[in-house]
Amino acid sequence: MTDYSHYVSLDLETTGLDPSSCDITEIAMIKVRNGEIVDRMETFVYTPLEISQHISYLTGITAKDLENAPDFVQLIPKIEEFIGSDPLMGHNIWFDWNFLTEKGVKIPDSALWDTYLMSNILYPELPSHSLETNSKYFGIHHVDSHRAMADVMACYELWKILIDTFPDLTDEQKEQIRKLSQKTSWPLMSYFLQDKTAHRHVLDVPETFLYHPHELSSLDVRDRNEHLFIHDRGQDPVDRALSIKTQSRTLYVAGYQHTLDKLQKAFPDAIRLHPPYAYLSELRKQELLGKKELQHAEAMLLLKTILYPYKSSQEELVLSHPERSVWREVQTTDEESLLPENPYQKAYQVTLKADRVISSHFQILTDLDYLSHFNQLVILEPQLLEGNATRSFGKGLYLDQWLQQSNDSQWKKKGEYLFALVDQLGKRIAPASPYPEHLILTDTIIQSNEFTQMKSGIKEVTDETQDPDLSSYLKYFQAFFHPSDASWIRWISVDPKRGVSLHVAPMSVKVLLDKHVFQKASSVIISNTADYYPVLPEMERMEIASEQQISIIRPDLDLITGSKKDGDQEAMISYLSDQIPLQKGKTAVIFSSKTVLKRYFFDLVKVIPDTIAMLGEDISGGSGKLQDRYLTVEQENKVLFMTYRSLRNYPLEVLDFDQIFLQCLPFDPPGFPVHQARSEQYSNAFADYAMPMTQQNLLEIVSNFTHREGEKKLYVLDRRVQEKSYGEEIIGILSDQD
């Protein structure tokens, strides 16, 4: 049996993620025998490559640190000698292994033990499986995160905890794992074959991650047979849902993942229904089990289905990065979702008998007939319905996706021919550009030879196709090539990296709601922002009083010379670097795009005092890690850099700001085809569509910091507020709503 206390723990710091074009800047290793450290190696590594601001921010390593460091070639013999034939252990150890082997290190066929994967399998409830989050929840001392030796030592402590954990297995589960182990070379599968007593460590969950509903005045709507749309600006939507006395047979629907998770905590007896594709297909699982040899990710996914036999959805199984690529092999298809024995269909039937059911916008929008089974609908976050309808029904049509649909040679040959026509069309209508171009269909495009030939080719493939899965896929191509159908928006994207693609999305959610909700029962919107929903049908309003105090601050823009012009950033950086240290508590700096955000962040991080915690979207980790870091950081004063579109990824606990700096008014990009097509439905696209949508975006931003008592400050740094008449009109809604 494998000795899991005998290994080398390894971590690298690098100039980037691609081992073929990036270099190693630091390496740290420890040799462990019987759980004790017996040797260590740590060194910087010289590189002539530039170290980006992002890497320096994450690691603290600068070019000066590496000036006198040895070249990597000199270190190769020492690295090979230190590793020997020992198993390698680390967090995302495949990353380090790939770098070392790419740079010429000869590593024997050693086992790779990954703490990220083991944490994901054994403790799926963690909000993130980063090393930093694991350390926090298991009480591991982890300083200088993202420095090589600090990460090695944290991994060493985490590994001891993980190999001291063992699931409670039945004899049947043990036999299933034994059979599975015969089909895979994944080295950690043998860990689950041990004869060990079940044991699990208790997680140290921060208080900020526990759900504590706020006291709200009750809204009694039991005697009113109405469906409810709720958007109470400044309040947690789940708190508001709890304050409503609903009828039996109620369906709660929400748009954000974190709201759905909170609903489950608030109503623990409620049944959760996911979309069909989010459920494991038993039929496809058995096909995967029937393979003679399994890839590592396939084996890990199947192991989870054995360890957690009562979990059948993608969310419940908490897929790791490698497993996500495998999910398509085992997920439920549209055709399978109708089979009685399918996990989705079983869950669906259970919900039809339940008093409370929780589901998402995406699910109900793709199965609107499902709504008729419930006495009452409580739809939270209705402002997201239009965008979620776009994502539910909209689709990008790419060659690589076409090729994934079938292994049939004729299908592949036909797809390559059809997309060659698309490429020819894309090159003609959008000359080479370093940026993606989006073009809504015009008469010129529709009448082109390439478009006509592809339309004919799609009809031919559709007529020949008998496979229901392929027929379902082809319906999007049929929608794209029938421009007379005004219910769809169609456009072509020319991307220099991914090539030319076709896109379709629904024109509006209004038609769907009118047919399946509003025509069948009366509805009421409970909101304090109901005037600003240009995408929803008309309905009765139940106004909620709002007593929020917002101070709008318009800095003297002469001190921020030439907003929206070249050279403005330096002045804006100067202003923010002066103002941010004066703020107390939680501050948000909200930008129009991630590109602008990163530019400001790396300039400001150099001048803002270390006593203030600064975290940035796409800089300080993914959404789970960023949320965990932000809520548990020790500094009292903290600053979160975000784009306004990403706000919806986080619950109010994160967005509980004391003040917000708004770099740019939140206009959606006017050239994006979906917005362009929808705005053309109005006689005055700017006044009737763009303005209300911008006002709604602004209300979304402001709502994130107004649910606590006390005055809040909004700093508007967009010159248009003072120079354009519509600028004052946009922010005027804040005083109108107070």
N, C-alpha and C positions, 0 to 999 in steps of 0.2 A: 504494500500500500504506500502511496506517495507521502513523503514527509513534507508537510506544508510549512514547516518552520526552518527550512533550509533553502536559501535563495539569494539572489542579488536584487536589491531595489534600485531603480534607475530613474533619473529624470533629466531632461534636456531643456535648455532655453534656446530659442532659435530666432532668426530674423523674420520668419514667416512660416506659413503652413506647408509649402510645397518643397519637398526635399531635393527636387531636381534643380530648383532655382534659388533656394534659400540656404543659409549657413547656420551652423551650430555656434552659439555664443557662450554657452556654459554647460558643463556636464558635472553631475554629482551621482555617486554610487555608494552604497553600503553593502558589505557582505554579511549575511546573517547565518548563524549556525545555532540550531536548537532555540531559535527565537531571540538570540542575543547577537548584538553587533560585534563583529570581530575585526573588521577592517573598513576603511572608507577612502574615497577618492573624490576630490573636488577641485575644479579649475575653470577659469575663464578660457575662452578660445578666440584667437584672433580671426577677424574677418575683414576683408576690404569693402564688403557691402555696407550700404547705408543702413543705419538702424532707425526705423520709423519712430515718429512721436508716439504712436500707439504702443509699440513694443517697449519703448523706454518707459512709458507710463505704467505698463503692466509689470515689468520686471525691475525697473530702476537701473537697468544696464545701459550705459552710454558708450560711445566710441572711445572715450578716454579710458574707461575701465579695461578695454581690450588692447590698448596700444602695445603693451609689453607681454601680452599673453602668447602662449605657444600656438603654432599652426596646428590644425587638426591632424594633419598627416603625421606629425611628430608624436601625437598621442595615441595613434591607432594600436601600436604594440602593447602599450600599458592597458588600454581598454580591453583588448582581447585577453590579456593575461588575467585581469581582474575578474572578468565575467567567467572565463573558463567554460565549463559545461553546465553551470548552474541555471536553474529556471530564472527567468527575469520577471520581476513583479513591479507594477507601477500603475498609475492612473492613466487610462487610455494608452496602455503600454505599446500598442501597435504603432502609434505615432512615433514614439522614440525608436522602436525597432526599425521602422521604415527609414528614418533619418540615418541611423547608424549604418545600415546595410547599403544605403544609397551612397554614403560617403566612403565606402570601402572597408568597413569593419566586417571581419569574417566571424560570424556568430554560429556556433554549432546548432544543430536542430534542437534548441532548448524549448522547454515549455514557456508560454507567455501567460502570466497570471495578472488579470486586470481587475483592480479594485473598483473601477467604474461599473463594469459588468456585474460583479458579485454584489455590489451595493444595490444595483437596479433589480437584481433577482431576489435578494433576501429582504430588502427594505423598500419595496415599491412605493410606500406612502411618503417618502421624502419629497419635499417640494422641488428639489433639484438633486442630481447625483454628482455634482461637482465635488472636487476634493475639499473645497472650502466649506460647502454646505454639510458634507459628511462630518468634517471636523467639528463644526458647530454643534451638530445634533448629538454627537457622541462624546462631546467634552474633550476633544483633542486639542492640545495647545499647538496652534499653527500660526507662526509669525512670518512676515515677509512672504505672503502668498505669491506664487509665481516666480520665486527664486528657487533654483534647482535643489539645494540641500534642504531647504525648509520644506519643500514638497516631498522630498524623499523621506524625511523624518515623519511627516504627517501620514504618508502612505504606510510606513512601517507600523505606526500605531493603529491605523485603520485596519490593516491586514490582520493584526492580532484579534481585533474585535470580530471581523468577518469570519475568520476560521474558528472562532469560538461560538459562532451561530450555527444552528442546524434546524431545519424544518421538521415538523412532526409528521412523519410519513407512515402510511399504512403499508401492509405487506404488498398490496396490489400496486401502490405507487412505486415501491422499491423495485418490483419486477418490471414495471413499465420503464423506469429509468435504466435498469440493467439492459433491456432490449435496445433502448435508445443509444446507450453508450457504445454498442457494437457497430453503430453506423456512422460514428463521428470521431474525428481526431481532436475535437476541442478539449484541451488539457484539463479544464476544470470540471468536466462532466464526472470524472472519477471522484471528485469531492463528495458528490451526492450519493455515492455508493458505499460510503463508510457506515459502519455500525455504531452510530453515536446517539446519545440521548438528546432529545429535542431541547433547544435552548435559544433564547432570544433576548437581546439587550433592549433595555427601555430607552426610548428616544427622549432627549431633553428638548421638548417642543417649546419654543418661545411663546410667551403669553400673547404676543401680537398676532400669532397665527391661529389662535382659538377664536371661534365665532361667538361674539357677545351682542345679541340684538339690542338696539336702542329702543327706549320707550317712546312710542308714538301714539297720538290720539287715534282711537279706533274709528274705522270707516265701516259702518254697518250697511251692507248692500244685500243682505240675505233676501229681502222681500222684493228685490228688483231683479227680474229675470234678464240680465244683461251680461254681455261679454265685456270685460274690462281691459283697457289699455292703460298702462301706468308708467308715467315718467315724472317722478317727483324730484325736480332739480334740487340737489343738495342733500338728498337722503339715499341711503342704501336701498335699492329696489326690493331686496329680500325683507328688510325691516318693514317696508310699506306693505308687502304681500302678507306678512304676519299680522298686520293691523287690520286686515280685511276679513270680515266674517263671510266666508263664501258658502255656496251650496255644496251638496255632495256631488261626486263625480266631476271633480274640477281638474282641468288641465292647466298647469303652470308652464309658461313658455318664456324663455329668455334668450338673449343674443350673445352675451359674453360667457366664456367658459367658467370664469371665476364666479359669476352669478349662479350658474347651474350647480356648481359645487356647493355654494352656500345654501341653495334651495334644498339640496339633499340633506345638509346638516340641520336645516330648520325643520324639515319634514322627513325625519328618518324612516318613516313607514311608507313614504311615497315610492312608487315604482318609476325608475328612470328608463326612458326609451331613447335609444340612439338610432341614427340612420342605419339602413341595412348594411352598407359597406363597412361599418364600424364593428360588425360582429364576425366572429370566427365561423367559418363554414366547416361543419363536421365532415362533409364530403371531401372538401379540399384538404382538410387536415389529414384524413386517412390516406389520401393520395400522396401527400408529403411523407407520411410515415412509411409508405410503401417503397420509397426510394432505397436503393442499396447503400448509397453513401450520401451523407448530409453535410452541407456546408456548416461552418461554425454558427452563423446567425440562424440558420434553419433549426439546428439542434437546440440553441438557446430558447427560441420561441416555443418549440415543442416541449422543452423542459418546463417552461412556465405553465403550459396548459396542464401538465401533470401535477406540478406543485400546487396550483390554484384551480382545481377542477370546477369550481362554481363561478369562475370568471370567464366570460365569453366575449367581452367587447375589447376593442383596442385600448380604450381608456383604462379599463380595469386591469389589463395585463401590463400597462406602463411599458411600452416598447422602448428599447434602447436604440441608439442610432443604427447599428447594424441590422437590427430586426425590422426596422421600418421598411427597408428595401425588400424584405421577404413577405411583408404583410399582404401584398397583392396576390401572392400565391394561395393564401388561405382565407382571404376575406370573402364575405358573402356577395354574390353577384345579384343583379336585379332579378334574374330568372330564379335563382335559388331562394330568394327572399320570400317567394310564394309557397315554398314547400313546407308542409306542416312540421317536419322534424328539424327544420333549420332554427338555430338559436334566435335569430331575429324574429321569426314568426312565432316562436314560443313566447318571447318577451312581449310581442305585440298583443297576443291573445290574453296574456296576464293583465296588461294595462286596461283592456276593455272591461274588466271586472273590478278594477281598483277604484277607491274613492278619490285618491290623489295620484296624479301622474305628472312627471317632470319631463320636458323635452325641449329641444332647441328650435330656434327660428328655421334652421336649415332643414330639420326633419319635417316640420309641419308644412313648409313651403313646397316640399317635394311630394307630400301626401296630404293635400288639403281636405280630401274626403274624410280623413281620420278625425277631423274636428267635430264632425256631426255626432260622434259617439259620446260627447260630454255635455253635461248640463250647463257648464260655465267654463269660459276661457279666461284666464288671467295672463295677459300678454305683457311682460315686462320689457323695457327698453325698446319701445316701438319705433324710436328714431333710427334704429339699425335695420329695420325690415327691408327697406329698399336696397341697401348695400348687400344684405345677406341674400336677398332674392337674386341679385346679380351673381353672387358667388355660387348659389345653389344651382341655378339654371345655366349660368354662363359657362363657357368652356373655351380653352385655347386648343387649337388643333395643330399638332406638330407631327413631323415625320417620325421622330423617335417613339412617340406615343402610338402612332399607327402600327409601327413594326412590333410593338409589344403586345398587340391585341391577338396575334395569331402566329404560329410557326409555319403556316402554309406558305409554300414558296410563291404561289400565284398571288396571294394577298400581299406579300412583301414586294414582289415585282411591280404590282399595280400601284402600291403606295409610293414607291420610289419614282415611278413615272409621273404620277399626279403631282407630287411635291416638287419635281423638277420643273413642272409648268408654273407652280407657285413661285419658285425661285426666279424664273425668268421674268415673271410679272413684277416681282418685288424689285428686281434690279432696274427695270424700266421705269417704274413709277416713283422709286426712291433711290436716287444715285447713292453711291457709297458714302456712309456717314459713320462717325465714331459713336453715335448715340442711336438708340432705338427710335424708329419713326412709326407713327400710328396713322393710318389713313382709312377713313370711313369710305365705304363703297360709293363710287360715283358712276355716272353713265359711261364715262370713258373706260373705267375698270371693267364694268359689267359687259361692255361691248368688245373687249379685247379678245384676241384669239385664244390666249392662255386661259382666261376665265371661262370662255365658251367650251373649250376642250375639257377643262377639268369638270365643269358642270355635267357634261355628257359622260365623262368617265365615272363620276360618282353615281350617276343613274344606272350605268351598266353594272357597277359593283353591287349596288343595292338590289338590283333585279336578280343577280346571280347568288346572293348570299342567303343561306338557309340557317346559319348559326344565329340563335337569338341574341347572344352576347354581342356579336358583330353588328347585327341589325340595330341594337340599342345604341351602339357607338356611332353608327352611320347617321342616326337621326339628326345629330348636330351638323353634319355636313349638308344634309338635306335642307336644314333650316338656313344655313349660310347661303346656299345657292338658290333660294327662292325669295328674292328681294321684294316681291309683291306683298309678302306677309309683314305688315307694319308692326307686329308685336315683338319683333326681334331687332336688335341693333347689331350691325355687322361691320367688321373692320379688319384690315390687314396690318400686321405688325412686321416691320423689317428690323431685325435685331442683328447687329454685327457679330454677336457671339453665338446665338442659337439659330440664326437663320430666319427665314420667312415663315410666318404662321397665320392661321385664320382664327378669328374670334367671333363668338356670338354671345349675346346677353339679352335678357328680357328688357323691353322698353320701360315697363312700369309694374310696380307691385299693386297698384290701385285696382286693376282689373281682377287680379286674383282674389283680393280681399272682398271686393264688391260681390263677386259670385259666390264665394264659399263662406263668408262670415256675415257681411252686412245685409245681404238680401234674405238671410235665413233667420236672423235674430237681431234685436237692437243692441247697440254697443255704445259705450261711454268711455271717454278718455279722462282719466284722473291725472291731472298735470298742472304745472304752473308755467309750462312753455307751449301750450297747445296751439297758439297762434302761429308757431313757426314749424309746421310740418307740411311742406308743400307736396310731399310724396304720399300722404295718407288721404283716404276718402273723408268726406265730412261726417262728423258724428257729434253726439251730444257731449258737452263738457261738464266735468265736475272740477271746479277750480279749487286748488289747495292754496291756502294763504302762505305767503312767503315773507319773512321778516329778516332776510339776510342783509347784512351791511357790507357793501363793497365800495371801497374808495378807488376811483379810477385816477391814475397819475399819468399825466402826459409830460414827460421831461421836455425841457427846452431843447428842441431839435436843432437849434443853431449850434448847440454844443456837440451834436452828433451829426456832423456835416454830411449832407448829401445822401440821406438814407436812400437805399435802392440804387446807389450810383457807385462807380469804381472808387476805391479808397475809403469807403464807409466803415469797413470792418475795424480798422485801427481805432477810430474814434469810438465805436460801439464797445470794443474790448476795454478801452479806457474807462468808459462810463460804467460798464458792468463790474470791472475790477474795483472801482471805487464803491459801488453800491452794495454788492453782494456781502462783503464783510460787515456791513452795518445792519444786515437783517438778522433776526432771531428766529430760531425754530427751523421750519421746513420751507425751502424755497424751490420753485420750479422755474426753469428757463426753457421756454417752449419755442421751437423753431418750425420753419416751413418744410425743411427736408433734412435727411440724415447727413447729407454732404455738408450743409451749412453748420449743422450741429457739431460735427467733428472738428471743423475748422475753428469754431469758437472754443470748444472744450479744451483742445490742446494748447491754445494760447492762454486761456484763463487758468489752467491747472498750474502754470508756471508762476503765477502771481498771487493766487488766492492762498491765504495762510493754511497751514496743515491742520489747524484746529477745526477747520470746516471740512466735512466729508463731501467729496464731489464724486458723483456717479453719473455715468452716461449710457444712454441706450446704444446697444451694439458695441459698447466699449467696456462696460463692467460686467459682461456676461449675458446669457440669454434671459428671457423674462422671469423664469423661476429663480435663477440665481440672483438677478438684479433685485427682485422683490425681497428675497431673503436677506441680502446684504443691506438693503435700505432700511428695512424694519428693525434690524438688530445691530446696526452700527452704533458704536459707543458714543460718538460725538453728538452733542445736543443739537448743534447747528449743522444742517446738511442741505446739499443742493442737488437736484435731480435734473439732468439735461434730457429732454425728450422732444419728439415731434408730436404735433397735435393729433396726428392719425393713430399714434401708438398708445394714446391715453386709454383707449378702450381695452387694452390688454391687461390692465391692472385694476384691482379692487380699490375701494375708497380708503382702505387702511394705508395704501401706498400714496394715494393722491390727496391726502389730508394736508394741504399746503397752508402756510400762513401768508405767503405772498407769491405772486406769479409775475415773471417778466415775459411778455409776449413779443417776440422779435418781429413777427409778421402777422398781419390779419389772416385768419384761417380760411382763405379762399381755396377751394379745391382746384386742381390744375384745369384751366379752361379748355386746353387742347385735348384732354383725355376723351376718347371717343364716346364713352358712356355718358359723361356729363354734356358733351357737345350735342349728342343726339337727343337727350332728354330736354335740354334747354331749348332746342329748336321747336319743341311742342308749345312754347309760350310765345305770345305776341311780342313781349319784351323780355328776351332771354336773361338779361342782366338783372332787371328789376324784379321779375316774377320768379326767377329760378336761382340765379347765382347769389343774389342778396339774401333771400330767406335761408338758403343752405349755409351761407357764411354765418348768418346770425345763429343758426342752430349749432354750427361748429363752435362758435364762441360760447354759447350757453353750455355746451358740453365741457368746455375747458373750465369755465367758471364754476360749474356745479361741483367740480372735483375738490373745491376748497371752501365750500360754504355751509357744510352740514354741522359745523361746530359754532358755538356762540362766539361773539366778538367780531370786531371789524377786520376785514381782509383787504389786502392791497393788490391791485392789478396795475402793473406798469406796462403801458402800451408804447412800444418803441417803433411803431410803423408810422412813417411820416404822412401817409395817406389819411390818417385820422384827422390831421389838421389841414391838409392841403386839398382834400377832396370832400365834396359835400356828402357823398355816401359814407365816408369814414365816420363822421359824427353820428350818422343814422344807424350804422351797424352797432357801435358801442352804446348807443342810446337805449337799446333794449334792456341793458343791465339796470338802468335806473327805472325804466318802465316796469320791470318785473319785481323790484324790491317792495 
